[in-house]
């Protein structure tokens, strides 16, 4: 042990590299010698007596290239002086602070680089697309988007990356190493940066704000992506169809539409998905997990987006308005569907069995179950099955007695908001569905469709006993009672 301490003292006392910007005082040097630990460069005997080093035990060439390791956070450096500069972030000695936000840096050049965040200065521009950057290194990485260069390869699976940091992050998939743990919830991470970002979940800290709308973010990368909403920038284009995206991840996910690739499969039902996030959401169908709850009525949802949509039913917020008929919707996809079905008449998705067309692909997929008879969603209370999960969720309220949507005029409550909307027309007198033949109006589409049959003379429901026919199925049911002796209702 005395020998090891002596060697450490010599290492810490050796002359520093010319790269170090500021000479350290005698007091600073003494502090470094007392508190700084250099672990990888010294070979030591383990308990079994065999000679080993950290680089050999990790079997990673990156360890040899970065032999100086911080014993506090595990970060590695190629030169001793860089490690000493880094150590100041732990001791708080000799730091350079930003006058704007107070953030501290161990090297003054890093502070100067940081100041560009506040000034907005971006002196390095891409000659191909004109995009500007605050750092030359970021520009060099950006250029690889245009060249397609991915110089950093994983020796285990062969996958290539444009940045060595992304490669290092990828390697943890194979090793499973997650050395950085959250002291609050115990969750572990492969990178200390990910741990720092995770901690903001507990502290609710959102230090990055959008100058256009004031929205706050916990990660600067999320802020950068958000800014593209205001600028309209979509730098990532699909070479197959030309569609552009604001995020590279969205482009990669989109490409699977063309390739048909669905690499993530559900182990319970075998259904496959293009994204692992879609699979994780799908799994909740089987587990019944609904982690997102409404603080107003207590209703739970399997997706955060569904909760956000639901919240608008309490506020009556309908931010998406139709330019043709002034009708408003609380969801953008509902407005899109309305435009197709009501104004444009666009129905690009056709059923191969019966030829019926739909304006939305998901409506076609639901319709196909009529022909296949598939009812994959079952009620755990009574065993009844349904072709749509929304119908199952509505059915469950029969067992629970839940009626979360009350009428403000009379107080009557309903299981579904669509039922409430139809009910409201009793109070308003609204009849939005009109017959093209006679002009008569109705409060429900089903009532209009039933009325239209009076103009066609076609009576689809026939009595098997007396050949009498009816426009409506319930009229036939009442008529059948005259044959059974029960009499009409």
PAVEXRO-496934 format. One record per residue (C-alpha): y, x, z; residue number from 1. Coordinates in steps of 0.25 Angstrom, whole numbers. Example, Ala and Ser with C-alpha at 12.3 -4.5 7.8 and 13.67 -1.06 7.14 Angstrom:
<recs>
{north=-18	east=49	up=31	k=1}
{north=-4	east=55	up=29	k=2}
</recs>
This chain:
<recs>
{north=0	east=0	up=0	k=1}
{north=10	east=11	up=3	k=2}
{north=7	east=17	up=-10	k=3}
{north=10	east=4	up=-17	k=4}
{north=23	east=3	up=-10	k=5}
{north=27	east=17	up=-13	k=6}
{north=24	east=14	up=-28	k=7}
{north=33	east=1	up=-27	k=8}
{north=44	east=9	up=-21	k=9}
{north=44	east=19	up=-33	k=10}
{north=44	east=8	up=-43	k=11}
{north=55	east=1	up=-37	k=12}
{north=63	east=14	up=-35	k=13}
{north=61	east=19	up=-50	k=14}
{north=74	east=19	up=-59	k=15}
{north=77	east=6	up=-66	k=16}
{north=76	east=3	up=-81	k=17}
{north=89	east=4	up=-89	k=18}
{north=88	east=-11	up=-92	k=19}
{north=93	east=-14	up=-77	k=20}
{north=107	east=-18	up=-78	k=21}
{north=112	east=-16	up=-64	k=22}
{north=109	east=-4	up=-55	k=23}
{north=104	east=-9	up=-42	k=24}
{north=110	east=-4	up=-29	k=25}
{north=102	east=4	up=-19	k=26}
{north=101	east=-8	up=-10	k=27}
{north=96	east=-17	up=-21	k=28}
{north=86	east=-6	up=-25	k=29}
{north=81	east=-6	up=-10	k=30}
{north=80	east=-21	up=-10	k=31}
{north=71	east=-20	up=-23	k=32}
{north=62	east=-10	up=-17	k=33}
{north=60	east=-18	up=-5	k=34}
{north=58	east=-32	up=-11	k=35}
{north=53	east=-30	up=-25	k=36}
{north=38	east=-29	up=-28	k=37}
{north=32	east=-23	up=-41	k=38}
{north=18	east=-28	up=-42	k=39}
{north=12	east=-25	up=-56	k=40}
{north=15	east=-11	up=-59	k=41}
{north=7	east=-5	up=-47	k=42}
{north=-8	east=-4	up=-48	k=43}
{north=-14	east=-8	up=-34	k=44}
{north=-28	east=-9	up=-28	k=45}
{north=-33	east=-23	up=-26	k=46}
{north=-42	east=-27	up=-15	k=47}
{north=-55	east=-23	up=-22	k=48}
{north=-49	east=-9	up=-25	k=49}
{north=-47	east=-11	up=-41	k=50}
{north=-35	east=-6	up=-47	k=51}
{north=-27	east=-18	up=-54	k=52}
{north=-13	east=-22	up=-59	k=53}
{north=-6	east=-35	up=-61	k=54}
{north=-6	east=-33	up=-76	k=55}
{north=-21	east=-30	up=-76	k=56}
{north=-24	east=-42	up=-67	k=57}
{north=-16	east=-52	up=-76	k=58}
{north=-22	east=-46	up=-89	k=59}
{north=-8	east=-49	up=-95	k=60}
{north=-1	east=-39	up=-104	k=61}
{north=12	east=-47	up=-100	k=62}
{north=10	east=-41	up=-86	k=63}
{north=10	east=-27	up=-91	k=64}
{north=22	east=-29	up=-99	k=65}
{north=29	east=-35	up=-87	k=66}
{north=24	east=-26	up=-75	k=67}
{north=35	east=-30	up=-65	k=68}
{north=32	east=-42	up=-58	k=69}
{north=41	east=-50	up=-47	k=70}
{north=32	east=-53	up=-35	k=71}
{north=41	east=-65	up=-32	k=72}
{north=40	east=-73	up=-45	k=73}
{north=30	east=-65	up=-53	k=74}
{north=39	east=-63	up=-65	k=75}
{north=37	east=-50	up=-72	k=76}
{north=46	east=-40	up=-79	k=77}
{north=44	east=-28	up=-89	k=78}
{north=54	east=-19	up=-81	k=79}
{north=56	east=-16	up=-66	k=80}
{north=71	east=-18	up=-67	k=81}
{north=69	east=-32	up=-73	k=82}
{north=60	east=-36	up=-61	k=83}
{north=71	east=-30	up=-51	k=84}
{north=82	east=-39	up=-58	k=85}
{north=72	east=-51	up=-57	k=86}
{north=70	east=-49	up=-43	k=87}
{north=84	east=-51	up=-40	k=88}
{north=82	east=-66	up=-43	k=89}
{north=73	east=-67	up=-31	k=90}
{north=82	east=-58	up=-21	k=91}
{north=95	east=-63	up=-26	k=92}
{north=101	east=-49	up=-27	k=93}
{north=110	east=-45	up=-38	k=94}
{north=110	east=-58	up=-46	k=95}
{north=120	east=-62	up=-56	k=96}
{north=124	east=-76	up=-55	k=97}
{north=129	east=-86	up=-65	k=98}
{north=143	east=-91	up=-61	k=99}
{north=140	east=-105	up=-68	k=100}
{north=127	east=-109	up=-62	k=101}
{north=124	east=-99	up=-51	k=102}
{north=111	east=-94	up=-58	k=103}
{north=108	east=-79	up=-54	k=104}
{north=102	east=-68	up=-63	k=105}
{north=97	east=-54	up=-60	k=106}
{north=102	east=-48	up=-73	k=107}
{north=116	east=-50	up=-78	k=108}
{north=112	east=-52	up=-92	k=109}
{north=104	east=-64	up=-88	k=110}
{north=116	east=-70	up=-82	k=111}
{north=124	east=-68	up=-94	k=112}
{north=114	east=-74	up=-103	k=113}
{north=113	east=-86	up=-93	k=114}
{north=128	east=-88	up=-94	k=115}
{north=126	east=-93	up=-108	k=116}
{north=119	east=-105	up=-103	k=117}
{north=133	east=-110	up=-97	k=118}
{north=142	east=-105	up=-108	k=119}
{north=133	east=-110	up=-119	k=120}
{north=134	east=-97	up=-127	k=121}
{north=123	east=-95	up=-137	k=122}
{north=126	east=-82	up=-145	k=123}
{north=112	east=-80	up=-151	k=124}
{north=110	east=-89	up=-164	k=125}
{north=98	east=-92	up=-172	k=126}
{north=101	east=-88	up=-187	k=127}
{north=91	east=-98	up=-192	k=128}
{north=95	east=-111	up=-185	k=129}
{north=108	east=-107	up=-178	k=130}
{north=103	east=-110	up=-164	k=131}
{north=110	east=-102	up=-153	k=132}
{north=105	east=-96	up=-140	k=133}
{north=110	east=-89	up=-128	k=134}
{north=100	east=-78	up=-128	k=135}
{north=95	east=-69	up=-140	k=136}
{north=81	east=-70	up=-134	k=137}
{north=81	east=-85	up=-135	k=138}
{north=86	east=-84	up=-150	k=139}
{north=75	east=-74	up=-153	k=140}
{north=65	east=-84	up=-147	k=141}
{north=71	east=-95	up=-155	k=142}
{north=70	east=-88	up=-168	k=143}
{north=55	east=-89	up=-167	k=144}
{north=56	east=-104	up=-169	k=145}
{north=60	east=-101	up=-183	k=146}
{north=51	east=-89	up=-186	k=147}
{north=39	east=-96	up=-179	k=148}
{north=37	east=-82	up=-172	k=149}
{north=28	east=-83	up=-160	k=150}
{north=25	east=-68	up=-155	k=151}
{north=19	east=-71	up=-142	k=152}
{north=4	east=-75	up=-142	k=153}
{north=-5	east=-79	up=-131	k=154}
{north=-17	east=-69	up=-131	k=155}
{north=-26	east=-80	up=-125	k=156}
{north=-24	east=-92	up=-135	k=157}
{north=-16	east=-85	up=-146	k=158}
{north=-4	east=-95	up=-145	k=159}
{north=9	east=-89	up=-149	k=160}
{north=23	east=-91	up=-143	k=161}
{north=37	east=-87	up=-147	k=162}
{north=41	east=-83	up=-133	k=163}
{north=33	east=-74	up=-123	k=164}
{north=37	east=-83	up=-112	k=165}
{north=30	east=-95	up=-118	k=166}
{north=18	east=-86	up=-120	k=167}
{north=18	east=-82	up=-106	k=168}
{north=19	east=-97	up=-102	k=169}
{north=8	east=-100	up=-111	k=170}
{north=-1	east=-90	up=-105	k=171}
{north=-2	east=-97	up=-92	k=172}
{north=-9	east=-108	up=-99	k=173}
{north=-21	east=-99	up=-100	k=174}
{north=-20	east=-92	up=-87	k=175}
{north=-16	east=-104	up=-79	k=176}
{north=-7	east=-96	up=-70	k=177}
{north=4	east=-103	up=-63	k=178}
{north=10	east=-94	up=-52	k=179}
{north=22	east=-101	up=-49	k=180}
{north=21	east=-113	up=-40	k=181}
{north=31	east=-124	up=-35	k=182}
{north=32	east=-124	up=-20	k=183}
{north=35	east=-138	up=-20	k=184}
{north=24	east=-145	up=-28	k=185}
{north=14	east=-133	up=-30	k=186}
{north=15	east=-134	up=-45	k=187}
{north=12	east=-121	up=-52	k=188}
{north=19	east=-114	up=-64	k=189}
{north=16	east=-103	up=-74	k=190}
{north=31	east=-99	up=-74	k=191}
{north=41	east=-98	up=-64	k=192}
{north=51	east=-104	up=-73	k=193}
{north=42	east=-117	up=-74	k=194}
{north=42	east=-117	up=-59	k=195}
{north=57	east=-116	up=-57	k=196}
{north=58	east=-128	up=-67	k=197}
{north=48	east=-136	up=-60	k=198}
{north=55	east=-134	up=-46	k=199}
{north=67	east=-142	up=-52	k=200}
{north=57	east=-154	up=-52	k=201}
{north=58	east=-153	up=-37	k=202}
{north=72	east=-149	up=-35	k=203}
{north=77	east=-159	up=-47	k=204}
{north=86	east=-148	up=-52	k=205}
{north=91	east=-149	up=-66	k=206}
{north=101	east=-138	up=-68	k=207}
{north=102	east=-139	up=-83	k=208}
{north=111	east=-150	up=-88	k=209}
{north=115	east=-155	up=-102	k=210}
{north=129	east=-154	up=-105	k=211}
{north=129	east=-165	up=-115	k=212}
{north=123	east=-176	up=-106	k=213}
{north=122	east=-170	up=-92	k=214}
{north=106	east=-172	up=-91	k=215}
{north=100	east=-162	up=-82	k=216}
{north=87	east=-153	up=-84	k=217}
{north=79	east=-145	up=-75	k=218}
{north=75	east=-135	up=-87	k=219}
{north=85	east=-129	up=-97	k=220}
{north=75	east=-130	up=-108	k=221}
{north=75	east=-145	up=-106	k=222}
{north=90	east=-145	up=-107	k=223}
{north=90	east=-138	up=-120	k=224}
{north=80	east=-148	up=-126	k=225}
{north=89	east=-159	up=-120	k=226}
{north=101	east=-154	up=-127	k=227}
{north=95	east=-156	up=-141	k=228}
{north=96	east=-171	up=-138	k=229}
{north=111	east=-169	up=-139	k=230}
{north=111	east=-159	up=-150	k=231}
{north=100	east=-166	up=-158	k=232}
{north=94	east=-152	up=-160	k=233}
{north=79	east=-153	up=-165	k=234}
{north=76	east=-138	up=-168	k=235}
{north=61	east=-140	up=-170	k=236}
{north=56	east=-146	up=-183	k=237}
{north=42	east=-151	up=-187	k=238}
{north=38	east=-144	up=-200	k=239}
{north=29	east=-156	up=-204	k=240}
{north=39	east=-167	up=-203	k=241}
{north=52	east=-161	up=-200	k=242}
{north=54	east=-168	up=-187	k=243}
{north=63	east=-160	up=-177	k=244}
{north=62	east=-159	up=-162	k=245}
{north=71	east=-154	up=-151	k=246}
{north=59	east=-147	up=-144	k=247}
{north=48	east=-138	up=-149	k=248}
{north=38	east=-145	up=-140	k=249}
{north=41	east=-158	up=-147	k=250}
{north=39	east=-152	up=-161	k=251}
{north=26	east=-146	up=-157	k=252}
{north=21	east=-160	up=-152	k=253}
{north=26	east=-167	up=-164	k=254}
{north=18	east=-157	up=-173	k=255}
{north=5	east=-163	up=-168	k=256}
{north=9	east=-176	up=-174	k=257}
{north=7	east=-169	up=-188	k=258}
{north=-5	east=-161	up=-184	k=259}
{north=-12	east=-172	up=-176	k=260}
{north=-14	east=-162	up=-164	k=261}
{north=-17	east=-169	up=-151	k=262}
{north=-22	east=-158	up=-142	k=263}
{north=-21	east=-165	up=-129	k=264}
{north=-33	east=-174	up=-126	k=265}
{north=-35	east=-184	up=-114	k=266}
{north=-48	east=-181	up=-107	k=267}
{north=-50	east=-195	up=-103	k=268}
{north=-49	east=-203	up=-116	k=269}
{north=-48	east=-192	up=-127	k=270}
{north=-34	east=-196	up=-132	k=271}
{north=-27	east=-184	up=-138	k=272}
{north=-12	east=-181	up=-137	k=273}
{north=-2	east=-171	up=-144	k=274}
{north=5	east=-167	up=-131	k=275}
{north=-1	east=-164	up=-117	k=276}
{north=11	east=-173	up=-111	k=277}
{north=5	east=-185	up=-119	k=278}
{north=-8	east=-182	up=-114	k=279}
{north=-3	east=-181	up=-99	k=280}
{north=4	east=-195	up=-101	k=281}
{north=-9	east=-201	up=-107	k=282}
{north=-17	east=-196	up=-95	k=283}
{north=-9	east=-206	up=-87	k=284}
{north=-16	east=-218	up=-94	k=285}
{north=-29	east=-213	up=-88	k=286}
{north=-24	east=-209	up=-74	k=287}
{north=-14	east=-221	up=-73	k=288}
{north=-4	east=-211	up=-68	k=289}
{north=11	east=-215	up=-68	k=290}
{north=19	east=-205	up=-62	k=291}
{north=33	east=-210	up=-66	k=292}
{north=38	east=-222	up=-58	k=293}
{north=50	east=-231	up=-59	k=294}
{north=59	east=-230	up=-46	k=295}
{north=64	east=-244	up=-49	k=296}
{north=51	east=-252	up=-50	k=297}
{north=40	east=-242	up=-47	k=298}
{north=34	east=-243	up=-60	k=299}
{north=26	east=-231	up=-65	k=300}
{north=24	east=-224	up=-78	k=301}
{north=16	east=-213	up=-84	k=302}
{north=27	east=-207	up=-92	k=303}
{north=41	east=-204	up=-88	k=304}
{north=47	east=-209	up=-101	k=305}
{north=40	east=-223	up=-98	k=306}
{north=47	east=-223	up=-84	k=307}
{north=61	east=-219	up=-91	k=308}
{north=59	east=-231	up=-100	k=309}
{north=55	east=-240	up=-89	k=310}
{north=67	east=-237	up=-81	k=311}
{north=76	east=-243	up=-92	k=312}
{north=70	east=-257	up=-89	k=313}
{north=77	east=-256	up=-75	k=314}
{north=90	east=-252	up=-81	k=315}
{north=89	east=-260	up=-93	k=316}
{north=94	east=-248	up=-101	k=317}
{north=92	east=-249	up=-116	k=318}
{north=98	east=-237	up=-122	k=319}
{north=92	east=-238	up=-136	k=320}
{north=99	east=-248	up=-144	k=321}
{north=95	east=-254	up=-158	k=322}
{north=106	east=-252	up=-168	k=323}
{north=102	east=-264	up=-176	k=324}
{north=101	east=-275	up=-166	k=325}
{north=107	east=-269	up=-153	k=326}
{north=93	east=-271	up=-145	k=327}
{north=92	east=-260	up=-135	k=328}
{north=79	east=-253	up=-129	k=329}
{north=76	east=-244	up=-117	k=330}
{north=67	east=-235	up=-125	k=331}
{north=70	east=-228	up=-139	k=332}
{north=56	east=-230	up=-144	k=333}
{north=58	east=-245	up=-142	k=334}
{north=71	east=-245	up=-150	k=335}
{north=64	east=-237	up=-161	k=336}
{north=53	east=-247	up=-161	k=337}
{north=63	east=-259	up=-162	k=338}
{north=70	east=-252	up=-174	k=339}
{north=57	east=-251	up=-181	k=340}
{north=51	east=-265	up=-178	k=341}
{north=64	east=-273	up=-179	k=342}
{north=74	east=-266	up=-188	k=343}
{north=67	east=-256	up=-197	k=344}
{north=54	east=-263	up=-198	k=345}
{north=47	east=-249	up=-199	k=346}
{north=32	east=-249	up=-195	k=347}
{north=27	east=-236	up=-200	k=348}
{north=14	east=-237	up=-192	k=349}
{north=3	east=-246	up=-198	k=350}
{north=-11	east=-250	up=-193	k=351}
{north=-22	east=-245	up=-202	k=352}
{north=-31	east=-257	up=-198	k=353}
{north=-22	east=-269	up=-200	k=354}
{north=-9	east=-263	up=-207	k=355}
{north=0	east=-268	up=-196	k=356}
{north=12	east=-258	up=-194	k=357}
{north=20	east=-254	up=-182	k=358}
{north=33	east=-247	up=-180	k=359}
{north=28	east=-238	up=-168	k=360}
{north=15	east=-230	up=-169	k=361}
{north=11	east=-233	up=-154	k=362}
{north=11	east=-248	up=-158	k=363}
{north=1	east=-245	up=-170	k=364}
{north=-8	east=-238	up=-160	k=365}
{north=-8	east=-249	up=-151	k=366}
{north=-10	east=-259	up=-162	k=367}
{north=-22	east=-251	up=-167	k=368}
{north=-29	east=-255	up=-154	k=369}
{north=-30	east=-269	up=-159	k=370}
{north=-39	east=-265	up=-170	k=371}
{north=-47	east=-255	up=-161	k=372}
{north=-48	east=-264	up=-149	k=373}
{north=-44	east=-251	up=-141	k=374}
{north=-39	east=-254	up=-127	k=375}
{north=-38	east=-241	up=-120	k=376}
{north=-29	east=-245	up=-108	k=377}
{north=-37	east=-252	up=-97	k=378}
{north=-32	east=-259	up=-84	k=379}
{north=-39	east=-253	up=-72	k=380}
{north=-37	east=-266	up=-64	k=381}
{north=-44	east=-276	up=-73	k=382}
{north=-50	east=-267	up=-84	k=383}
{north=-42	east=-274	up=-96	k=384}
{north=-39	east=-265	up=-107	k=385}
{north=-27	east=-264	up=-116	k=386}
{north=-23	east=-257	up=-129	k=387}
{north=-10	east=-253	up=-124	k=388}
{north=-6	east=-246	up=-111	k=389}
{north=7	east=-254	up=-110	k=390}
{north=-2	east=-267	up=-110	k=391}
{north=-10	east=-261	up=-99	k=392}
{north=2	east=-258	up=-90	k=393}
{north=7	east=-272	up=-92	k=394}
{north=-7	east=-278	up=-89	k=395}
{north=-7	east=-270	up=-76	k=396}
{north=4	east=-277	up=-70	k=397}
{north=-4	east=-290	up=-70	k=398}
{north=-13	east=-283	up=-59	k=399}
{north=-1	east=-277	up=-52	k=400}
{north=8	east=-289	up=-53	k=401}
{north=19	east=-280	up=-57	k=402}
{north=31	east=-286	up=-64	k=403}
{north=42	east=-276	up=-64	k=404}
{north=52	east=-282	up=-74	k=405}
{north=60	east=-294	up=-68	k=406}
{north=69	east=-303	up=-75	k=407}
{north=84	east=-302	up=-70	k=408}
{north=87	east=-316	up=-74	k=409}
{north=75	east=-324	up=-67	k=410}
{north=68	east=-313	up=-59	k=411}
{north=55	east=-315	up=-66	k=412}
{north=47	east=-302	up=-67	k=413}
{north=38	east=-297	up=-79	k=414}
{north=27	east=-286	up=-80	k=415}
{north=33	east=-280	up=-93	k=416}
{north=48	east=-278	up=-97	k=417}
{north=45	east=-284	up=-111	k=418}
{north=41	east=-297	up=-104	k=419}
{north=54	east=-297	up=-96	k=420}
{north=62	east=-295	up=-109	k=421}
{north=55	east=-307	up=-115	k=422}
{north=58	east=-315	up=-103	k=423}
{north=72	east=-312	up=-103	k=424}
{north=74	east=-319	up=-116	k=425}
{north=72	east=-332	up=-108	k=426}
{north=85	east=-330	up=-100	k=427}
{north=93	east=-324	up=-112	k=428}
{north=87	east=-334	up=-123	k=429}
{north=85	east=-322	up=-132	k=430}
{north=76	east=-325	up=-144	k=431}
{north=75	east=-312	up=-152	k=432}
{north=63	east=-316	up=-161	k=433}
{north=67	east=-325	up=-173	k=434}
{north=58	east=-332	up=-183	k=435}
{north=62	east=-329	up=-197	k=436}
{north=57	east=-342	up=-202	k=437}
{north=64	east=-352	up=-194	k=438}
{north=74	east=-344	up=-185	k=439}
{north=68	east=-348	up=-172	k=440}
{north=69	east=-337	up=-161	k=441}
{north=60	east=-333	up=-150	k=442}
{north=60	east=-324	up=-137	k=443}
{north=47	east=-317	up=-140	k=444}
{north=41	east=-311	up=-153	k=445}
{north=28	east=-317	up=-150	k=446}
{north=34	east=-331	up=-150	k=447}
{north=41	east=-328	up=-163	k=448}
{north=27	east=-324	up=-169	k=449}
{north=21	east=-336	up=-164	k=450}
{north=32	east=-345	up=-170	k=451}
{north=31	east=-338	up=-184	k=452}
{north=17	east=-344	up=-185	k=453}
{north=23	east=-358	up=-186	k=454}
{north=29	east=-355	up=-199	k=455}
{north=16	east=-349	up=-205	k=456}
{north=7	east=-361	up=-203	k=457}
{north=-4	east=-351	up=-200	k=458}
{north=-12	east=-354	up=-187	k=459}
{north=-20	east=-343	up=-183	k=460}
{north=-27	east=-349	up=-171	k=461}
{north=-37	east=-359	up=-175	k=462}
{north=-46	east=-368	up=-166	k=463}
{north=-61	east=-366	up=-169	k=464}
{north=-64	east=-380	up=-165	k=465}
{north=-54	east=-389	up=-173	k=466}
{north=-48	east=-379	up=-183	k=467}
{north=-34	east=-382	up=-178	k=468}
{north=-25	east=-370	up=-178	k=469}
{north=-13	east=-365	up=-170	k=470}
{north=-2	east=-355	up=-171	k=471}
{north=-4	east=-350	up=-157	k=472}
{north=-16	east=-345	up=-150	k=473}
{north=-12	east=-352	up=-137	k=474}
{north=-11	east=-365	up=-144	k=475}
{north=-25	east=-363	up=-149	k=476}
{north=-30	east=-361	up=-135	k=477}
{north=-23	east=-374	up=-130	k=478}
{north=-30	east=-381	up=-142	k=479}
{north=-44	east=-376	up=-139	k=480}
{north=-43	east=-383	up=-125	k=481}
{north=-43	east=-396	up=-132	k=482}
{north=-57	east=-393	up=-137	k=483}
{north=-62	east=-388	up=-123	k=484}
{north=-57	east=-401	up=-116	k=485}
{north=-46	east=-393	up=-108	k=486}
{north=-35	east=-399	up=-116	k=487}
{north=-22	east=-392	up=-120	k=488}
{north=-13	east=-386	up=-110	k=489}
</recs>
